[in-house]
């Protein structure tokens, strides 16, 4: 499905998404097994995954153009071929991938219960963090936005710093604990945390005190997503703001946070106002949650626009 617009005068922004692609093995279960027990799955599917890759799928489906970069298993790893094929179907450029010979692509076992909540176990080879990305002139050519996973700080910080120097917005998906001396804090334009990662990073128990503590260390826009509780952020005056989530019937939360980050990065690259980009991202994540299939259940732009136009929900306060 090719989502880049054909008219060169109407081309959507190109977003560079950097992270680790993952081979997702997804099981639908009635209950997550207790230690030492067994559980029969009602269905199984295998798809490409990973934060940046999932965000890239969302961006492409929303009409943006996507370049993926990051380490992937070598030529002998079957996931390499499968992931590239699935991305080609989505109209995504994978020329930024770096093959790491002798290493398998990260793999996740994912169990999804009837509420749509997911439980995940992931293996990533430590050698993946030693990768060297292509040169900035190659990765940043015709790029209007960068979206990165904070787990990859070891090899993404330099390219983010160069993007910042060129005036390209850098959106960080912070779903893991960050060091308060982390270089990404100084090169990001926008950092959106999961609640767990935010509290662990700031060593605080609530969103507001956590955001304010980190705001002392970075000029970046800071926000935190909390699923059905919506998103909280600090405005230009350091005052707390909140936007409720769109009320939907959830069947699969896998990839919802990534959908939010991807839509937000595209919105910022398109020049949307901050609150507009947040609501756009919230609608995208909400629609994804109504469909099973991880990021491959991400909505098309027309669906997101229809929800935004028809629903008075999720207004910032």
C-alpha positions in Angstrom: 0.0 0.0 0.0 1.8 3.1 -1.3 0.8 6.1 0.8 3.2 8.9 -0.4 1.3 11.3 -2.5 1.9 11.3 -6.2 1.8 15.0 -6.8 5.3 16.4 -6.1 3.7 19.7 -5.0 1.6 17.9 -2.4 4.2 15.5 -1.1 4.0 14.8 2.6 7.0 15.2 5.0 9.6 12.5 5.0 10.3 11.1 8.5 13.4 9.3 9.5 12.6 6.6 12.1 15.5 5.0 13.9 15.3 2.0 16.2 15.5 -1.8 16.3 13.1 -3.8 14.2 11.6 -6.8 16.0 10.1 -10.1 14.9 6.8 -10.2 16.9 5.2 -13.5 17.7 1.7 -12.7 18.9 -0.7 -15.0 20.8 -4.2 -14.2 21.8 -4.9 -15.8 25.2 -7.8 -15.9 27.6 -5.4 -15.4 30.5 -1.6 -14.8 30.8 -0.2 -18.1 32.1 0.9 -18.3 35.8 4.4 -19.3 36.5 5.0 -23.0 35.6 1.5 -23.3 33.9 0.3 -23.6 30.3 -2.2 -21.7 28.3 -3.8 -22.4 24.9 -3.8 -19.5 22.5 -7.0 -18.8 20.5 -4.9 -17.4 17.6 -1.4 -16.7 16.5 0.3 -14.3 14.0 3.8 -13.2 13.2 4.5 -9.7 12.1 7.3 -7.1 12.0 7.4 -4.8 15.1 9.6 -2.6 17.2 8.9 1.0 18.3 10.4 2.9 15.4 9.2 0.4 12.8 5.6 0.6 14.2 5.7 4.4 14.2 6.9 4.2 10.6 3.9 2.1 9.6 1.6 4.6 11.2 3.3 7.5 9.5 3.1 5.8 6.1 -0.6 5.0 6.5 -1.3 8.6 7.5 0.3 9.7 4.2 3.8 10.5 5.3 7.0 9.2 3.7 9.3 7.0 5.9 12.9 6.0 5.9 13.8 3.3 8.5 17.2 2.9 10.0 18.7 0.7 12.6 20.4 -2.7 13.1 18.8 -5.9 11.7 20.0 -9.5 11.5 22.4 -10.5 8.8 21.6 -12.0 5.4 21.2 -15.5 6.9 18.5 -14.3 9.3 15.1 -15.0 7.7 13.5 -12.1 9.6 15.6 -9.7 7.6 13.8 -10.7 4.3 10.4 -10.9 5.9 10.6 -7.5 7.5 11.9 -5.8 4.4 9.1 -7.4 2.4 6.4 -6.2 4.8 7.8 -2.7 4.9 7.9 -2.6 1.1 4.2 -3.5 1.1 3.6 -0.4 3.4 5.6 1.8 1.0 8.5 2.3 3.5 12.1 2.8 2.5 14.4 0.3 4.4 17.7 1.4 2.8 18.8 2.8 6.1 18.8 -0.7 7.8 22.3 -2.0 8.8 22.8 -5.7 8.6 24.7 -7.2 11.6 26.1 -10.6 10.6 26.0 -13.4 13.1 23.1 -11.7 15.0 19.4 -12.5 14.9 16.9 -9.7 14.6 15.3 -9.0 18.0 12.4 -11.3 18.8 9.3 -10.7 21.0 6.8 -13.2 22.4 3.6 -11.2 23.0 0.4 -12.4 24.7 -2.8 -10.3 24.3 -5.7 -10.9 26.7 -9.4 -10.2 26.1 -9.1 -6.7 27.4 -6.5 -5.9 24.7 -3.7 -5.6 27.2 -0.4 -7.1 26.1 2.4 -8.9 28.0 5.8 -9.0 26.2 9.1 -10.8 26.5 11.8 -9.6 24.1 15.4 -10.7 23.3 17.9 -8.3 21.8 21.5 -9.4 21.2 23.9 -6.9 22.9 25.9 -6.7 19.7 23.1 -4.7 18.1 24.1 -1.6 20.2 27.5 -1.5 18.6 26.1 -0.6 15.1 27.3 2.5 13.3 24.6 4.3 11.4 25.0 5.6 7.8 26.4 9.2 7.4 24.1 12.1 8.3 24.0 13.4 4.8 22.6 10.1 3.7 20.0 9.7 6.5 18.9 13.3 6.7 18.5 14.0 3.0 15.0 15.4 2.3 14.0 14.7 5.9 11.5 16.9 7.7 11.4 15.0 11.0 13.2 12.4 13.1 11.6 9.8 15.4 13.8 7.7 17.6 13.6 5.1 20.4 15.5 6.1 23.5 16.7 2.5 24.0 19.0 3.2 21.1 20.8 6.2 22.6 24.2 4.7 22.1 24.0 5.0 18.3 21.4 7.7 17.6 22.5 10.7 19.7 25.0 12.0 17.1 22.5 11.9 14.2 19.9 13.6 16.5 22.4 16.3 17.3 23.0 16.8 13.6 19.3 17.0 12.9 18.9 19.6 15.6 21.7 21.6 14.1 19.8 21.5 10.8 16.6 22.6 12.4 14.9 19.3 12.0 12.5 18.3 14.8 13.6 15.2 16.8 10.8 13.3 18.6 12.0 10.8 21.2 9.9 7.8 22.2 11.0 7.3 25.8 9.5 4.0 26.9 12.6 3.0 28.9 14.2 4.7 31.9 16.6 7.5 30.8 19.7 8.7 32.7 19.3 12.3 33.8 22.7 12.9 32.1 21.4 11.4 28.8 22.6 13.2 25.7 19.2 12.8 24.1 17.8 15.3 26.6 19.9 18.1 25.0 19.3 17.2 21.3 15.6 16.3 21.3 12.9 18.8 20.4 10.1 16.7 21.8 10.2 13.8 24.3 7.1 11.7 25.0 7.4 9.3 27.9 5.4 6.3 28.9 4.2 6.8 32.5 6.4 4.0 33.8 9.6 5.3 32.1 8.8 8.9 33.2 8.5 8.0 36.9 11.5 5.8 36.8 13.6 8.4 35.1 12.6 11.2 37.5 12.5 8.9 40.5 9.1 10.5 41.3 5.7 8.8 41.8 3.4 11.2 39.8 3.4 12.7 36.4 3.6 16.4 37.2 6.5 16.3 39.6 8.3 14.0 37.2 7.8 16.3 34.2 8.9 19.3 36.1 12.1 17.6 37.4 13.1 16.6 33.8 12.1 20.0 32.4 15.0 21.5 34.5 17.4 19.4 32.4 16.1 19.8 28.8 14.6 22.5 26.6 12.5 19.9 24.9 8.7 19.7 24.9 7.8 17.0 27.5 4.7 14.8 27.7 3.6 11.5 29.1 1.0 9.1 27.7 -1.0 6.9 30.0 -3.2 4.8 27.8 -6.9 5.4 28.5 -5.9 8.2 30.9 -4.8 10.3 28.0 -1.7 12.6 27.7 -0.2 15.2 30.1 2.3 17.8 29.2 3.9 21.1 30.3 3.1 24.2 28.3 5.5 27.0 27.4 5.0 28.5 30.9 5.7 25.2 32.6 2.0 24.8 33.5 0.4 21.3 33.4 -2.1 20.5 30.6 -4.1 17.3 30.0 -5.9 15.8 27.1 -8.3 12.8 27.7 -8.0 9.8 25.5 -10.8 9.2 22.9 -13.2 6.7 24.4 -13.1 3.5 22.3 -13.6 -0.3 22.7 -10.1 -1.7 23.0 -9.2 -5.0 21.5 -5.4 -4.7 21.1 -3.1 -2.1 22.7 0.0 -3.5 21.0 1.6 -0.7 19.0 -0.7 2.0 20.3 2.0 4.1 21.9 4.1 3.8 18.7 1.1 4.9 16.7 0.8 7.9 19.0 4.5 8.8 18.5 4.4 8.3 14.8 1.3 10.5 14.3 2.7 13.1 16.6 6.0 13.3 14.7 4.2 13.6 11.4 1.9 16.3 12.8 4.9 18.3 14.0 6.7 17.9 10.6 3.5 19.0 8.9 3.5 22.2 10.9 0.5 21.4 13.1 0.1 23.4 16.3 1.2 21.4 19.3 -2.3 20.7 20.7 -3.5 19.8 17.2 -0.6 17.3 16.8 -1.4 15.8 20.2 -5.1 15.4 19.4 -4.2 14.0 16.0 -1.9 11.5 17.7 -4.5 10.6 20.3 -7.1 9.9 17.7 -4.7 7.7 15.7 -3.7 5.6 18.8 -7.4 5.3 19.8 -8.4 3.9 16.4 -5.4 1.5 16.4 -6.6 0.1 19.7 -10.0 -0.9 18.2 -8.3 -3.3 15.7 -6.1 -6.4 16.3 -2.8 -6.7 14.5 -0.2 -4.4 16.2 0.9 -1.5 14.1 -0.5 -3.2 11.0 -3.9 -2.2 12.4 -2.9 1.4 12.3 -5.6 3.6 10.7 -5.6 5.4 7.4 -5.6 9.3 7.4 -9.2 9.5 6.2 -10.3 7.5 9.3 -8.4 9.7 11.7 -9.7 12.9 10.1 -13.2 11.5 10.3 -12.9 10.8 14.1 -11.4 14.2 14.7 -14.2 15.9 12.8 -17.0 13.9 14.3 -16.0 13.6 18.0 -15.9 16.4 20.5 -13.8 14.2 22.8 -10.2 14.5 23.8 -10.1 18.3 24.1 -7.1 19.8 26.0 -7.7 21.3 29.4 
